[in-house]
Amino acid sequence: MPEPARRAARILLPIIAVAMIAAAALLIWPELNAEMNFERARDAVTGEGAPDMGAAMDLNPDTVAWLSVEGTPIDHPIVQSHGNRHRDWYLRHAYDGSASVMGTPYLDARATPGGTIELVYAHNDRTGGLFHSIANADRQKGLDRIGRAIWTTKEGTTEFRPLFSIRVDKTYGPIQGFGLDEDEVPSLIDELSENAVATVSGWEEEASRAGRLLALSTCANGTFGGNERVICIFSAPGRNEAKGGAEEEGPSGTEAASEDQQVDLGARMPYTARLGLGAT
């Protein structure tokens, strides 16, 4: 190699190396920043017992629940947009409110925390975070790794059992049945099961006792703007059955909805909304 070329190489190679390191840092920074946000929240909120929802709401008033799923890395605060924010605001914002391509797992704006239908969206982070494990549930081996979902709100903790996973278009309507009563949930689960791509053994028995449904939704292929969603379906007994048939005290999830949500919760939603508006 001629001397001028060697001199140029000696100058350019370090520059190229630094540029590659900087590019790599930029690529992984969103994941690191998102995880640091969640780790700070875990340190402040979780301990020996159930998550402290008062502490979580002090960190971010939009926090409506804490979700942990056995067999997965999912151990996150769940937020819900309020006020003038777009329903999918947390698709592009971290838990601390800063801009973030990774976003924060969030509850559909039409759902009520502690209500009959909980539909939660998060990105499919292909490095293994957020709802990547849910995206893998469209295969039987992926679903088999998923255990109970522990859903904690300020009212208490509910244990949801996995039933099956579905792979559907982003406009899929039946999952958007936010106005259903508890006794309608088994029929909804039966309808959803028609699209099941993987199932848990004995799911039918769990479904027959269901009064509440938790659905975790993410992009099927990890590509931003994709048209398909993988949704993992979990169920829990209804409140009356969970209390041994006793009459429930206080307002139901639908009755306890805020005034601006009751319009949506009063009847089964029309099947026109997109699931997560591009959540991937």
VEXDREN-2710 file (C-alpha; in Angstrom, 1 decimal):
% VEXDREN-2710
k/r/px/py/pz
1/MET/0.0/0.0/0.0
2/PRO/1.4/3.4/-0.9
3/GLU/2.4/5.6/2.0
4/PRO/-0.3/8.3/1.3
5/ALA/-2.9/5.5/1.5
6/ARG/-1.4/4.2/4.7
7/ARG/-1.5/7.6/6.2
8/ALA/-5.1/8.1/5.2
9/ALA/-6.0/4.7/6.6
10/ARG/-4.4/5.6/10.0
11/ILE/-6.5/8.7/10.1
12/LEU/-9.8/7.3/8.8
13/LEU/-9.9/4.0/10.7
14/PRO/-10.1/5.6/14.2
15/ILE/-12.8/8.0/12.9
16/ILE/-14.8/5.1/11.5
17/ALA/-14.4/3.1/14.7
18/VAL/-15.7/6.0/16.8
19/ALA/-18.6/6.6/14.4
20/MET/-19.5/2.9/14.6
21/ILE/-19.4/3.0/18.4
22/ALA/-21.6/6.1/18.4
23/ALA/-24.1/4.6/16.0
24/ALA/-24.3/1.5/18.2
25/ALA/-24.8/3.6/21.3
26/LEU/-27.6/5.5/19.5
27/LEU/-29.3/2.2/18.5
28/ILE/-29.3/0.7/22.0
29/TRP/-30.0/4.0/24.0
30/PRO/-33.8/3.8/23.6
31/GLU/-33.8/0.3/25.1
32/LEU/-31.4/1.4/27.9
33/ASN/-33.4/4.5/28.7
34/ALA/-36.7/2.7/28.8
35/GLU/-35.3/0.0/31.1
36/MET/-33.7/2.6/33.4
37/ASN/-37.2/4.3/33.7
38/PHE/-38.8/0.9/34.6
39/GLU/-36.0/0.1/37.0
40/ARG/-36.4/3.4/38.9
41/ALA/-40.1/2.7/39.1
42/ARG/-39.5/-0.9/40.4
43/ASP/-37.1/0.4/43.1
44/ALA/-39.7/2.9/44.3
45/VAL/-42.8/0.8/44.0
46/THR/-42.1/-2.9/44.5
47/GLY/-41.0/-4.7/47.6
48/GLU/-41.8/-7.8/49.5
49/GLY/-45.6/-7.6/48.9
50/ALA/-47.8/-6.1/46.2
51/PRO/-46.6/-3.0/44.3
52/ASP/-47.3/0.2/46.1
53/MET/-49.7/1.9/43.7
54/GLY/-49.6/5.1/45.7
55/ALA/-45.9/5.4/45.1
56/ALA/-46.3/4.5/41.4
57/MET/-48.9/7.3/41.0
58/ASP/-46.6/9.7/42.7
59/LEU/-44.0/8.9/40.1
60/ASN/-46.5/9.3/37.3
61/PRO/-50.2/10.2/37.9
62/ASP/-51.1/8.3/34.7
63/THR/-50.2/5.0/36.3
64/VAL/-53.3/2.8/36.5
65/ALA/-51.9/-0.6/37.2
66/TRP/-48.7/-2.7/37.7
67/LEU/-48.3/-5.9/35.5
68/SER/-46.1/-8.8/36.2
69/VAL/-46.2/-12.0/34.0
70/GLU/-44.6/-15.1/35.2
71/GLY/-42.1/-16.7/32.9
72/THR/-41.4/-13.4/31.1
73/PRO/-39.4/-10.2/31.8
74/ILE/-42.7/-8.3/32.0
75/ASP/-42.7/-6.4/35.3
76/HIS/-43.9/-2.9/34.4
77/PRO/-46.1/0.0/35.3
78/ILE/-49.2/0.3/33.1
79/VAL/-50.3/3.8/32.2
80/GLN/-53.3/5.3/30.5
81/SER/-53.5/8.6/28.6
82/HIS/-55.7/11.3/30.2
83/GLY/-56.6/14.9/29.5
84/ASN/-55.7/16.3/26.1
85/ARG/-53.2/13.6/25.3
86/HIS/-53.8/11.3/22.3
87/ARG/-55.0/7.9/23.3
88/ASP/-51.7/6.4/22.1
89/TRP/-49.5/9.1/23.6
90/TYR/-47.4/6.5/25.5
91/LEU/-46.6/4.6/22.3
92/ARG/-43.8/7.2/21.9
93/HIS/-43.2/8.3/25.4
94/ALA/-41.2/6.8/28.3
95/TYR/-42.6/6.4/31.8
96/ASP/-41.2/9.7/32.9
97/GLY/-42.9/11.5/30.0
98/SER/-39.8/12.0/27.8
99/ALA/-39.9/11.2/24.1
100/SER/-39.1/7.5/23.5
101/VAL/-39.4/5.2/20.5
102/MET/-39.8/2.3/23.0
103/GLY/-42.8/3.8/24.7
104/THR/-44.5/2.5/27.9
105/PRO/-47.1/-0.3/28.2
106/TYR/-50.5/1.4/28.3
107/LEU/-54.1/0.5/28.8
108/ASP/-56.6/1.3/26.0
109/ALA/-58.1/4.7/26.7
110/ARG/-61.6/3.1/26.5
111/ALA/-61.0/0.6/29.3
112/THR/-61.4/1.0/33.0
113/PRO/-58.6/-0.1/35.4
114/GLY/-60.2/-3.0/37.3
115/GLY/-63.0/-3.3/34.7
116/THR/-64.2/-6.3/32.8
117/ILE/-61.9/-6.0/29.8
118/GLU/-58.3/-4.8/30.1
119/LEU/-56.6/-4.3/26.8
120/VAL/-52.9/-3.4/27.1
121/TYR/-50.5/-2.4/24.3
122/ALA/-46.7/-2.3/24.2
123/HIS/-43.9/-2.5/21.6
124/ASN/-42.4/-5.8/20.5
125/ASP/-38.8/-5.0/21.5
126/ARG/-36.8/-7.5/19.5
127/THR/-34.0/-7.3/22.1
128/GLY/-36.3/-9.2/24.4
129/GLY/-37.9/-6.4/26.4
130/LEU/-41.4/-5.0/26.7
131/PHE/-43.9/-7.3/25.0
132/HIS/-41.5/-9.4/23.0
133/SER/-42.4/-12.5/24.9
134/ILE/-46.1/-11.8/24.0
135/ALA/-45.1/-11.7/20.3
136/ASN/-43.5/-15.1/20.7
137/ALA/-46.8/-16.5/22.1
138/ASP/-48.1/-17.0/18.5
139/ARG/-46.2/-20.3/18.7
140/GLN/-47.0/-23.0/21.2
141/LYS/-43.5/-23.0/22.7
142/GLY/-43.7/-19.3/23.3
143/LEU/-47.1/-19.5/24.9
144/ASP/-46.0/-22.4/27.1
145/ARG/-43.4/-20.1/28.7
146/ILE/-46.0/-17.7/29.9
147/GLY/-47.5/-18.1/33.3
148/ARG/-49.9/-16.1/35.5
149/ALA/-50.4/-12.4/35.0
150/ILE/-50.6/-10.4/38.2
151/TRP/-52.6/-7.2/37.7
152/THR/-52.4/-4.7/40.6
153/THR/-54.4/-1.5/40.8
154/LYS/-55.2/0.8/43.7
155/GLU/-58.2/-1.4/44.4
156/GLY/-56.2/-4.6/44.8
157/THR/-54.5/-7.5/43.0
158/THR/-56.0/-9.9/40.5
159/GLU/-54.5/-13.1/39.2
160/PHE/-55.2/-13.8/35.5
161/ARG/-54.5/-17.2/34.0
162/PRO/-53.3/-17.6/30.4
163/LEU/-55.8/-19.2/28.0
164/PHE/-54.6/-18.8/24.4
165/SER/-53.0/-16.4/21.9
166/ILE/-54.5/-15.1/18.7
167/ARG/-52.9/-13.4/15.7
168/VAL/-55.3/-10.9/14.1
169/ASP/-55.5/-7.8/12.0
170/LYS/-55.0/-4.5/13.8
171/THR/-58.7/-3.6/13.3
172/TYR/-59.9/-6.9/14.9
173/GLY/-63.2/-6.0/16.5
174/PRO/-64.3/-8.6/19.1
175/ILE/-61.5/-7.8/21.5
176/GLN/-62.8/-4.2/21.8
177/GLY/-65.9/-5.2/23.8
178/PHE/-65.4/-2.8/26.6
179/GLY/-69.1/-2.6/27.5
180/LEU/-69.6/-6.2/28.3
181/ASP/-70.9/-7.5/31.6
182/GLU/-69.1/-10.2/33.5
183/ASP/-71.6/-12.9/32.4
184/GLU/-70.8/-12.1/28.8
185/VAL/-67.1/-12.7/29.1
186/PRO/-67.2/-16.5/28.5
187/SER/-69.0/-16.0/25.2
188/LEU/-66.5/-13.4/24.2
189/ILE/-63.6/-15.8/25.0
190/ASP/-65.3/-18.4/22.9
191/GLU/-65.5/-16.0/20.0
192/LEU/-61.8/-15.0/20.4
193/SER/-60.8/-18.7/20.5
194/GLU/-61.8/-19.1/16.9
195/ASN/-58.6/-17.2/16.0
196/ALA/-56.4/-19.1/18.5
197/VAL/-52.9/-20.0/17.2
198/ALA/-51.7/-21.6/20.5
199/THR/-53.6/-22.7/23.6
200/VAL/-53.0/-23.6/27.2
201/SER/-54.2/-27.1/28.3
202/GLY/-57.5/-26.9/30.0
203/TRP/-58.2/-23.4/29.0
204/GLU/-61.9/-24.1/28.4
205/GLU/-62.5/-24.8/32.0
206/GLU/-60.8/-21.5/33.0
207/ALA/-62.8/-19.7/30.4
208/SER/-66.1/-21.1/31.6
209/ARG/-65.5/-19.4/35.0
210/ALA/-64.3/-16.1/33.6
211/GLY/-65.8/-12.8/34.5
212/ARG/-62.8/-10.6/33.6
213/LEU/-60.4/-10.7/30.6
214/LEU/-56.9/-9.3/30.2
215/ALA/-55.5/-9.0/26.7
216/LEU/-51.8/-8.1/26.0
217/SER/-51.3/-6.9/22.5
218/THR/-48.2/-6.3/20.4
219/CYS/-47.0/-6.3/16.8
220/ALA/-46.7/-9.7/15.3
221/ASN/-43.5/-9.1/13.3
222/GLY/-41.6/-6.4/15.1
223/THR/-41.9/-4.0/12.2
224/PHE/-43.2/-0.5/12.9
225/GLY/-46.6/0.0/11.3
226/GLY/-47.3/-3.7/10.7
227/ASN/-50.9/-4.8/10.2
228/GLU/-51.0/-7.9/12.5
229/ARG/-51.1/-8.1/16.2
230/VAL/-50.4/-11.0/18.5
231/ILE/-52.7/-10.9/21.5
232/CYS/-52.3/-13.1/24.5
233/ILE/-55.6/-13.7/26.3
234/PHE/-55.9/-14.2/30.1
235/SER/-58.9/-14.6/32.3
236/ALA/-59.9/-14.3/35.9
237/PRO/-63.1/-15.3/37.7
238/GLY/-65.8/-12.7/38.0
239/ARG/-66.0/-10.7/41.2
240/ASN/-69.1/-12.6/42.6
241/GLU/-67.5/-16.0/41.9
242/ALA/-64.2/-14.9/43.3
243/LYS/-66.1/-13.9/46.5
244/GLY/-67.9/-17.2/46.7
245/GLY/-71.1/-15.8/45.1
246/ALA/-71.4/-13.0/47.7
247/GLU/-73.0/-9.8/46.5
248/GLU/-70.3/-7.4/45.5
249/GLU/-70.1/-4.1/47.4
250/GLY/-69.5/-0.8/45.8
251/PRO/-69.7/0.1/42.1
252/SER/-68.8/-2.2/39.3
253/GLY/-65.9/-1.5/37.0
254/THR/-68.3/0.0/34.4
255/GLU/-70.3/2.1/37.0
256/ALA/-67.0/3.3/38.5
257/ALA/-65.8/4.7/35.1
258/SER/-65.1/8.3/34.9
259/GLU/-67.8/10.5/33.3
260/ASP/-65.9/10.9/30.0
261/GLN/-65.5/7.1/29.7
262/GLN/-69.1/6.1/30.2
263/VAL/-70.1/7.0/26.7
264/ASP/-67.7/4.3/25.4
265/LEU/-68.5/1.8/28.2
266/GLY/-72.2/1.9/27.9
267/ALA/-72.4/-0.6/25.0
268/ARG/-70.2/-2.9/23.0
269/MET/-67.8/-0.8/21.0
270/PRO/-68.2/-0.6/17.2
271/TYR/-65.5/-2.5/15.4
272/THR/-63.8/0.4/13.8
273/ALA/-60.8/1.3/16.1
274/ARG/-57.3/0.1/15.4
275/LEU/-55.6/-1.8/18.1
276/GLY/-52.9/0.5/19.4
277/LEU/-52.8/2.7/16.3
278/GLY/-49.5/1.2/15.1
279/ALA/-48.2/-0.3/18.4
280/THR/-45.3/-2.5/17.4
END
